[in-house]
Amino acid sequence: MRPDKVVKIALKALDQRTPPLSVITGTMNRLMVQAERLVSRRRTTVTIGSMMDRAGAKR
């Protein structure tokens, strides 16, 4: 997701009368957050690490 779109979503959330505690943008980010609730922390870390490796992310 482009940075300008993330900023737009964040500012829109902050502009609400009662802003949410957190804002998660992007489908993949939402899936990762939900996955953390279902499996162990270690499994989540390994899975996300392998996803980032496939995407070409640098550590």
N, C-alpha and C positions, 0 to 999 in steps of 0.2 A: 504494500500500500504506500502511496506517495506521502511524503512528510506533510505537504500542505493539506492533504485530506485528513490526516491524523490530527493536525492542529485544529482544523475546522470542527471536527467531531468533539475534541476536548473542550474547546471554547464554548461550543453549543451546550455541552453537559454542565459546564461551570456557570452558564448563564441561567440555569434553571433555578426556581425558587428554593428547592431542596436538592442540591446536586448529589449524584450518587457517590459512594465512597471510592469507587474506582470505575474506570472506563476501559473496556477491552475492545480494541479495533481489529478487524480482520478475522476472517473465518478460521484460519489456521491457529491464530492466537487463542480464539475462543475454544477451539477443540483441545488445545494443550492445557488450558486452565481446567476444563471439565475432566480431562483425563487424569489430572493430578488428584482429583477427588475420588477416583475409582480404583487407582492402583497405588502401590507403594512409591515412596519418594525416589528410591533407588531406581526402580523400573522406569519411572517417568524421566529421570535424568539420562539413563542409557538410551531410551527411545528418542528423546528430543535431540540428544547428541548425534545419533545416527542420522536423523532427519536433516540436521544442519550440515553434516558431512556430505550427504548426497546433494544438498543444495549448493555446496561449494563455499560454505561459511568458513572464515578463518578464525582460529583460536588465538 
